[in-house]
Structures are given as structure tokens and as C-alpha cells.
Amino acid sequence: MFFRRILPEIAAHWIINLYRAAGKLRTDAFQYHRNSSARLSTAGVAASRCTIPCAVDRMVVSDFHGGLLRSTALFPYFMLVACEGGSLLRAFFLLCCFPLVWVLGEHAAASIRVMVFVTFVGLRPQDADLVARAILPKFYMERLNAQVYDHLWLPARRKVAVTSAPRVMAEWFLKEYMAADVVVGCELQIVKVGQGCYFTGLLCEPCPGAPALTEVLRTDGAMADVGVVRSSNPLDHFFLRYCKELYIVSKESAKTARLPSARYPKPLIFHDGRLAFLPTSPAMLAFFLFLPLGLILSVTRISIGIVLPYNISSAAGALFGGRFRTSGRRIPETGTKRRGVLFVCTHRTLVDPIMLTAALQKPVPAVTYSLSRLSEIIAPIKTVRLTRNRDRDAVMMSRLLEQGDLAVCPEGTTCREPYLLRFSPLFAELADDMEPVALDARVTSLYGTTASGRKWLDPVAFFANPAPAYRVEFLGAVPSDRTRAGGRTEQEVANWVQQRLGEALGFECTGLTRHDKYSMLAGTDGVVR
């Protein structure tokens, strides 16, 4: 039934796109568009010739892909939903459909239906919502068009965004980060099966985009003040007839209009998902081709850390593409010590304590809030779970310090971006002989952390990167006047250590906690059960 309905439409859109391609070779009519009810503004080649409409205290209707975003590509964001919300198998099927999408035109209605079906059929709405809330905002934010955002979107009195993708993919980002008043996009059909709901992979008919935009305009007048569209084909946008003035974003201006992270609408501190790159079709093809080799490398690198002695494991890991850099290690003091050194570390991945052990060339036990059973089994060091009972945890950590050195990550959870979460002051109560250790990890393909996914895959994913990199920097002992023995409170000691680590790494210190991260990204407390 589905294919009988969509195949004629695919053929029709194929013919239409071929006709449009031929038309573009004959004329530049698509670069400028003017009708009786709209005045067109275009972005010229030279900055002095650009004419950007005034949007102060006016209503702006903007195309999301190509207007607010610098790229018009839709496929990478469907791929993110298919891979992170679905599975690698679903992502592979979507990649196989890309030749058809490319032939039809990525923004053609038939192409969107194909991508929607492969991406969403059988997917639960809560899975799609999780991707839209925890994963997509990072990729959207990194590709915002600074020119459109600064001059048209921010000053507007009322902001309306129109997307060619399903509304569920963009609405959370546009309303929470971009302060959009209304998001117009296509709706997905949902079917209830037993106690659960699932997407059918089909779009609602008729598409509610035009009626929704008409309803929005009815409250503000017959027409919007400014419309923002992409330069490739503004006639494709059904809302052009509703705008008094149009601004077409050229490809040349979009290439240089990257929005710096310091000017993001909101700080991007937490995000989830495994993919560390924008999954364009070439990138995903390379990813799937490398994946078998990546799994072999991951098993080999993990085995090296478990089997080989510390003094040769780093060199052996470098032979298999790993990059490990350490600095600032101090020579242990001679003589007997009553208690061990407490190494206070930043938390980037689950292998932080293992990298600290490799840098010290000796095993150092580590305490952690939650750890998967597989990670405990393969860890070459002793790991101890905290109980979240302050008194009980303090007694346990004191006992471990009596036995020797100990590693602790006061943040309680990992953070991928250049921010440090609030440090729990518990560690400051237990020892005066402390040494901050700045750890940082770099990946190119897969993140080695997750808030909502399978945590037992974290070390496997990290070491499956082509060239995973780690930096370990010892910052020296905490001065005695900065400890409790010097008259400082536990919170003052924790804040000083956090600031010292932040300065060493170039990270910003925050007051956010583990609870803030998991409640935002996964809706849980973050405990592995």
C-alpha cells in the first residue's frame, strides 16, 4: 500500500527536479524572486552590497535548514536519529537509501518521505524525543548562521521557524535554545500497539504546515514582516507568499557566518550520543568501512592495558594508534608515610583512573559512583563503588587511604565539553596530602561516554576510535594553606582545586552536578543497576 502510493510520487518529483536543474542552467531566476506582495533582499558577494532587512520589533519567519543553519543538508540529522535513536542497522539502511535521496533531491517531498520512513518506522516517540533533546542540539548549535542569528533572529519581536523535517526533530532545540515562538513542520503518524506507541514512518495527510503558519499569522496580521530562506530554491517554500520582505541567504555568506561558541544562545555543556562527527553520507560510509577494524583495535588496546606491564603498555598502545601524553609527575618522597596521596582528577571518560595508573607506573585504586559489571571485570585496577551515603563513603575512602594512594573524581560524572562540574567537598575532609591531576580525552569518531545508552560499551567505544588521545598533567601537591589544616573549609578546598584544574585545562568551572546532567539527558539519576 505504501509503495503503490509513493512510487508514482517519487517518479513525478524526479521529473520535476530534472526540469529544475535544466532551468538553473539557463537562468539565474532562482537567485532573485519578487512578487506583488513581497520585496526581496539578497546577500551579495561583497559585504558592502549585502542588504539585510531590519528585524527590530518585527515578525520573522525563517527556514531552519539553510536559514538559521548554514547548511541546507537534511540527511545528517535523519542519520543521527536513525543511529542514536534506533540502531546501527537502521543507520546502515538509511545510508543505502542515500543514492535515491540524492537523485530525487534532498529537499524533495518524495526524498523526505523516504528518509522519514526508514528513520522513524517502528521507533518509539520517547526515543525520538531523547535524540531531539540530548543529541541534536549540539550539531544544530555548531552550524548556526551568525549573520542571520545576530541581525534577523535575535532582534525579532516574534520568531517563527519552518523546517522541512518532522517537527519533533527541531522543536525542542528551537524553543529551548533559540526562543522560537512557533515551529512549523510536518507531523508523524503514531500507532498504539499494546501499552506502547510507535511511529508508522508515514507523514500525516494533509501536511499541517500551511494551516499552522496561517493560524500564526492570523494573530499578528495578514503577513509576516521578514522571511529568511536558503538561496538554492526559494520557490520551494510555501510561506513566501506570507512575507512582506524576503532575505535570501547565499552560499558564500553562509560559509563564513559561523557562530562562535562564546555567543551561543545558551552554553552547550551537556550532550549525549555516540557519534562524535556530523554523519554526512561520505562520513558514514567511511565509518561503516572502518568499524570492523575499529572493533579489532579496541579489543587489542584493551588487552594491552590488561596484560602488559605498565612500563611498556603506553609504547605498545602507541603502535596501535593510541596517543598518550603525561607531564608534571613528581618523584615520590623517600621514607614511610602513614597515609597515601589522594589524586583528585577531572572526569572525562571511564578510563581516567587507568590512564592515571599508566602515568604513575603503578596501580592506584579508584572510587566511582556507578560502573558497569563489564568495566569492573576488565579494569586492571581495583575499583570501589560509592554508596551515596556520606558517612559510609568517608569511612571507606579513609580506609583505602590508609592502605596507599587513591584516585577520586569529585565531579561524579563525565563532561565532554570544556566545563568542570561542581566538586563534591567530601575528598577535602579525608586528606591534606592531595594532588590535582588534569585529565583530558580527545576522540574523532565515537564518544567513550553515554548518559542514556549502554554504559558497558563505553571503554569499547573509546578505544575503537582511529587515534584516541589522552593527556595527564600532574599539578603538584595542594599547598598546606589551602587545605583544612591551613584553616580552610571543605567547600573552599574543593572550589580551589576545581579552579586550579580549570585553569590548567582551559575549562570553565560551573556549579552543575551529576543530577543536573542525567535529569536533562536521560531523565534518570545515573545509577547503573
C-alpha positions in Angstrom: 0.0 0.0 0.0 2.8 2.4 1.0 4.9 1.7 -2.1 1.9 1.9 -4.5 1.2 5.4 -3.2 4.7 6.7 -3.0 6.4 5.3 -6.1 4.3 7.5 -8.6 5.1 10.5 -6.5 8.8 9.6 -6.5 8.8 9.4 -10.3 6.9 12.7 -10.6 9.4 14.5 -8.3 12.3 13.0 -10.2 11.0 14.6 -13.4 10.3 17.9 -11.7 13.9 18.0 -10.2 15.4 17.3 -13.6 13.3 20.1 -15.1 14.5 22.5 -12.3 18.1 21.5 -12.9 17.8 22.3 -16.6 16.2 25.6 -15.7 19.0 26.6 -13.4 21.5 26.2 -16.3 19.5 28.7 -18.4 18.8 31.4 -16.0 19.5 32.9 -12.6 15.9 33.3 -11.8 16.1 31.4 -8.6 18.7 33.8 -7.2 16.2 36.7 -7.1 12.5 36.5 -6.6 10.0 39.3 -6.4 6.2 39.2 -6.3 3.5 41.9 -5.9 3.3 41.4 -2.1 6.9 40.9 -1.3 10.1 42.9 -1.6 13.3 40.8 -1.9 16.6 41.4 -0.2 19.6 39.4 -1.4 23.0 38.7 0.1 25.6 40.0 -2.4 29.1 38.8 -2.9 30.7 41.8 -1.2 29.8 42.6 2.3 29.1 46.2 1.4 26.4 45.2 -1.1 24.6 43.0 1.4 21.1 44.3 2.3 19.8 42.8 5.5 16.3 43.8 6.4 15.7 45.5 9.8 14.0 42.9 12.1 13.8 45.0 15.3 10.3 44.6 16.8 9.1 42.7 13.8 7.9 39.2 13.0 10.5 37.0 11.3 9.7 33.7 9.6 12.9 31.7 8.9 13.7 28.5 7.1 15.6 26.3 9.6 17.8 24.4 7.3 19.6 27.0 5.2 18.3 30.0 7.0 19.1 29.6 10.7 21.6 26.9 9.9 24.5 27.5 7.5 23.8 24.2 5.6 20.7 23.0 3.8 21.5 19.3 4.4 18.8 17.2 6.0 20.3 13.7 5.7 22.8 14.0 8.5 20.1 14.8 11.1 17.9 12.0 9.9 21.0 9.8 10.3 21.6 10.9 13.8 18.0 10.0 14.7 18.3 6.6 12.9 21.7 5.8 14.6 21.2 7.2 18.1 17.5 6.6 18.5 17.4 3.4 16.5 20.4 1.2 15.8 23.4 0.8 13.6 21.4 -1.5 11.3 18.8 1.2 10.8 21.5 3.7 10.1 23.0 1.4 7.5 19.6 1.0 5.8 19.3 4.8 5.7 22.8 5.1 4.2 21.8 2.6 1.5 18.8 4.9 0.6 21.0 7.9 0.1 21.6 7.4 -3.7 17.8 7.6 -4.2 17.6 10.7 -2.0 20.4 12.3 -3.9 18.8 11.6 -7.3 15.5 13.0 -6.2 16.9 16.0 -4.4 17.3 16.1 -0.6 14.5 18.6 -0.1 12.0 17.0 -2.5 8.9 15.7 -0.8 9.5 12.2 -2.0 13.0 12.2 -0.6 11.8 13.4 2.8 9.2 10.7 2.9 11.8 8.0 2.1 14.1 9.3 4.9 11.2 9.7 7.3 10.1 6.1 6.7 13.5 4.5 7.1 14.3 6.7 10.2 11.1 6.5 12.1 9.2 3.3 11.3 8.9 1.3 14.5 10.7 4.0 16.6 9.2 5.0 19.9 8.3 8.7 20.4 10.3 8.8 23.6 13.4 7.6 21.8 13.0 10.4 19.2 12.4 13.0 21.9 15.6 11.9 23.7 17.6 12.4 20.5 16.0 15.8 19.9 16.7 16.9 23.4 20.2 15.4 24.2 21.9 14.9 20.8 20.7 17.1 18.0 21.2 20.5 19.8 25.0 20.1 19.7 25.1 19.6 15.9 22.5 22.4 15.4 24.4 24.8 17.6 27.7 24.3 15.8 26.1 25.2 12.5 24.1 28.3 13.3 24.4 31.1 10.8 25.8 34.1 12.8 24.6 36.7 10.3 21.0 35.5 10.4 21.1 34.9 14.1 22.5 38.3 15.0 20.8 40.6 12.6 17.4 38.9 12.0 16.6 36.3 14.6 17.7 38.0 17.9 16.1 41.4 17.4 12.8 40.0 16.2 9.7 40.5 18.3 8.1 37.2 17.2 10.1 34.3 15.8 8.7 31.5 13.6 10.8 28.7 12.3 9.8 26.4 9.4 11.5 23.1 8.9 11.2 20.6 6.1 12.0 17.8 8.5 9.5 16.4 11.1 8.7 18.9 13.8 9.8 16.5 16.5 13.4 16.8 15.3 13.7 20.5 15.7 11.1 21.8 18.0 12.9 21.3 21.3 16.1 23.0 20.1 14.3 25.9 18.5 12.1 26.6 21.6 14.6 25.9 24.4 17.8 27.3 22.8 16.5 29.7 20.1 13.4 31.1 21.9 11.2 30.4 18.9 7.6 31.2 19.4 6.3 28.7 16.8 7.8 25.8 15.0 6.1 24.7 11.8 7.0 21.3 10.3 5.4 18.0 9.2 3.8 15.7 11.6 4.4 12.0 12.0 1.7 9.3 12.3 1.7 7.3 15.6 0.1 4.0 16.2 -0.6 2.4 19.6 0.5 -1.2 20.0 -0.4 -2.8 23.3 0.9 -0.4 26.0 3.4 1.4 23.8 3.2 3.9 20.9 5.3 3.7 17.8 5.8 5.8 14.7 4.5 4.3 11.5 7.1 6.1 9.4 4.4 8.0 7.4 3.6 11.7 7.4 0.2 12.9 8.4 -2.0 13.9 5.4 -2.6 16.6 4.6 0.6 18.3 5.8 -0.4 20.8 8.5 2.4 23.3 7.7 0.4 25.9 5.7 -2.6 25.9 8.1 -0.4 26.1 11.1 1.5 29.1 9.6 -1.8 30.7 8.6 -3.0 30.4 12.2 0.1 32.0 13.5 -0.1 34.9 11.1 -3.8 35.4 11.9 -2.8 36.7 15.4 -0.2 39.1 14.0 -1.7 40.3 10.8 -2.1 39.0 7.3 1.6 38.7 6.6 4.9 38.3 8.4 7.4 41.2 8.2 10.6 39.3 7.1 11.1 35.9 5.6 14.5 34.1 5.6 15.1 31.4 3.0 18.0 29.5 1.5 19.5 30.5 -1.8 19.1 27.2 -3.7 15.4 27.4 -4.4 13.3 29.9 -2.6 10.2 29.0 -4.7 10.0 25.6 -2.8 8.9 27.4 0.4 5.2 27.6 0.8 5.4 30.5 3.2 7.0 33.1 0.8 3.6 34.5 -0.1 3.0 35.3 3.6 6.1 37.6 3.9 6.3 41.3 3.1 10.1 41.2 2.7 12.4 38.3 1.9 16.1 37.8 2.6 17.9 35.0 0.7 21.0 33.6 2.4 23.7 33.0 -0.2 26.1 30.1 -0.1 29.0 32.5 0.1 27.8 34.3 3.2 26.8 31.0 4.9 30.4 29.6 4.6 31.9 32.5 6.6 29.0 33.0 9.1 30.0 30.5 11.8 28.7 31.5 15.2 31.5 31.3 17.9 30.8 29.1 20.9 31.1 32.1 23.2 28.0 33.6 21.5 25.8 30.5 21.6 22.2 31.3 22.8 22.9 29.0 25.8 26.1 27.3 26.9 26.4 23.8 25.4 27.5 21.8 28.5 25.7 18.5 28.3 25.0 16.4 25.2 24.7 12.6 24.6 25.1 10.1 21.8 28.0 8.0 20.5 28.8 9.8 17.2 31.4 12.5 17.6 31.1 13.7 14.0 28.3 15.0 11.7 27.1 11.9 9.9 27.1 13.0 6.3 26.8 10.3 3.7 30.6 10.2 3.0 31.4 10.3 6.7 29.0 7.4 7.5 30.3 5.3 4.6 33.9 5.8 6.0 32.6 5.0 9.5 31.0 1.7 8.4 34.1 0.7 6.5 36.3 1.4 9.4 34.0 -0.1 12.1 35.3 -3.8 11.9 38.9 -2.6 12.1 37.9 -0.3 15.0 36.5 -3.2 17.0 39.7 -5.2 16.5 41.8 -2.2 17.5 39.6 -1.7 20.6 40.0 -5.3 21.8 43.7 -5.1 21.1 44.2 -1.8 23.0 42.1 -3.1 26.0 44.1 -6.3 26.1 47.4 -4.4 26.1 46.3 -2.4 29.2 45.2 -5.6 31.0 48.1 -8.0 30.1 51.2 -5.9 29.6 53.3 -4.2 32.4 52.8 -0.5 32.9 56.3 0.4 31.7 55.6 -0.9 28.2 51.9 -0.6 27.8 52.0 3.0 26.7 54.6 2.3 24.0 52.6 -0.8 22.8 49.4 1.3 22.7 51.2 3.9 20.6 52.0 1.2 18.0 48.2 0.7 17.6 47.4 4.4 17.1 46.9 5.5 20.7 48.3 8.8 21.8 49.2 9.3 25.5 50.9 12.4 27.0 51.9 13.0 30.6 53.6 15.8 32.4 54.4 17.1 35.8 54.9 13.8 37.6 56.7 14.3 40.9 59.3 11.9 42.3 57.8 10.1 45.3 59.3 11.1 48.7 61.5 8.6 50.4 60.6 7.1 53.8 57.4 5.6 55.1 54.2 7.6 55.0 51.2 7.0 57.3 48.7 7.6 54.6 48.6 7.6 50.8 48.3 10.5 48.4 44.8 11.4 47.2 44.8 12.1 43.5 41.9 14.5 42.6 41.2 14.0 38.9 38.9 15.6 36.3 36.5 13.1 34.8 36.3 12.8 31.0 35.8 9.0 30.5 35.6 5.8 32.5 39.3 5.1 31.8 40.5 8.1 33.7 41.9 6.1 36.6 43.5 3.6 34.3 45.3 6.5 32.5 46.4 7.9 35.8 47.8 4.4 36.8 49.7 4.3 33.5 51.2 7.7 34.1 52.3 6.7 37.6 53.5 3.3 36.5 51.8 1.7 39.5 48.2 0.6 40.3 46.1 3.1 42.1 42.6 2.2 43.3 39.8 4.4 42.3 36.3 5.1 43.7 33.3 5.6 41.5 29.6 6.3 41.8 28.5 3.7 39.3 30.2 1.3 36.9 29.0 -1.4 34.6 29.9 -5.0 35.5 31.9 -5.5 32.3 34.0 -2.4 33.1 34.7 -3.7 36.6 35.8 -7.1 35.2 38.2 -5.7 32.5 39.6 -2.9 34.7 43.3 -3.6 35.5 43.0 -1.7 38.8 40.8 -2.0 41.9 37.5 -0.1 41.7 35.3 0.6 44.6 31.7 1.8 44.3 30.5 4.7 46.5 27.2 4.1 48.3 26.0 7.8 48.2 25.9 7.6 52.0 28.3 10.4 53.0 29.4 8.9 56.3 29.8 5.4 55.0 31.7 6.6 51.9 34.1 8.7 54.1 34.9 5.7 56.2 35.6 3.5 53.2 37.8 6.1 51.5 39.8 6.7 54.7 40.4 3.0 54.9 41.7 2.9 51.4 44.0 5.9 52.0 45.4 4.0 55.0 46.4 1.3 52.6 48.0 3.6 50.0 47.3 6.1 47.2 43.7 6.7 46.0 42.2 8.3 42.9 38.9 10.2 43.1 36.8 12.2 40.6 34.8 14.7 42.6 32.6 15.7 39.7 30.8 12.3 40.0 30.2 12.1 36.3 31.8 12.9 32.9 31.5 16.0 30.9 32.5 16.2 27.2 32.7 19.9 26.7 35.3 22.3 28.2 33.5 22.7 31.5 34.1 21.3 35.0 31.1 20.3 37.1 30.8 21.1 40.8 33.3 19.3 43.0 31.9 17.3 45.9 33.8 18.5 49.1 33.9 15.0 50.6 37.5 14.4 49.4 38.7 17.6 51.2 37.6 16.1 54.6 39.7 13.0 54.2 43.3 14.1 53.4 45.6 17.0 53.4 48.1 15.3 51.1 46.3 15.9 47.8 47.4 16.4 44.2 45.2 17.7 41.5 45.5 15.8 38.2 44.2 17.3 34.9 43.0 14.7 32.5 41.5 15.3 29.1 40.5 12.9 26.3 40.1 13.5 22.6 38.1 11.4 20.1 37.2 11.7 16.4 34.5 9.1 15.8 32.9 7.7 18.9 32.4 9.1 22.3 33.5 6.9 25.2 30.7 8.1 27.5 26.9 8.0 27.4 24.1 9.0 29.7 21.2 7.1 28.2 22.9 4.3 26.2 24.7 1.1 27.1 27.5 2.0 29.6 29.2 -1.3 29.2 30.2 -0.2 25.7 32.0 2.9 27.0 35.6 1.6 27.0 35.0 -0.4 23.8 33.7 2.7 22.0 36.5 4.9 23.2 39.3 2.6 22.1 37.5 1.9 18.8 38.5 5.4 17.6 41.2 5.6 15.0 43.5 7.6 17.3 42.2 8.1 20.8 44.2 10.6 22.7 44.7 11.2 26.4 46.5 13.9 28.4 47.5 13.5 32.0 49.1 16.5 33.8 50.1 16.5 37.4 49.7 19.9 39.0 51.7 19.3 42.2 50.6 19.0 45.8 47.9 21.3 47.2 49.6 23.9 49.4 49.2 23.4 53.1 47.5 26.8 53.5 44.8 25.7 51.0 43.9 22.6 53.0 41.8 22.0 56.1 45.0 22.0 58.1 45.5 25.6 56.9 42.1 26.7 58.2 40.1 26.3 55.0 36.6 24.7 54.9 35.9 21.7 52.8 34.0 23.7 50.3 36.8 26.2 49.9 39.3 23.5 49.3 37.0 21.8 46.7 36.5 25.2 44.9 40.2 26.0 44.9 41.1 22.6 43.4 38.3 22.9 40.8 39.6 26.3 39.8 43.2 25.1 39.6 42.2 22.2 37.3 40.1 24.5 35.2 43.0 26.9 34.7 45.3 24.0 33.7 42.9 22.7 31.1 41.4 26.0 30.0 37.9 24.8 31.1 35.2 26.9 32.7 34.1 26.0 36.2 30.3 25.5 36.8 28.1 24.6 39.8 26.2 21.9 37.8 26.0 18.4 39.3 25.6 14.8 38.3 21.9 15.1 38.9 21.6 18.0 36.5 23.3 16.1 33.7 21.3 12.9 34.0 17.9 14.6 34.6 18.5 16.6 31.4 19.9 13.9 29.1 18.3 10.7 30.3 15.6 11.6 32.9 17.3 9.3 35.5 19.7 9.5 38.5 22.6 8.0 36.5 23.0 4.9 38.7 23.9 1.7 36.7 21.7 -1.1 38.1 
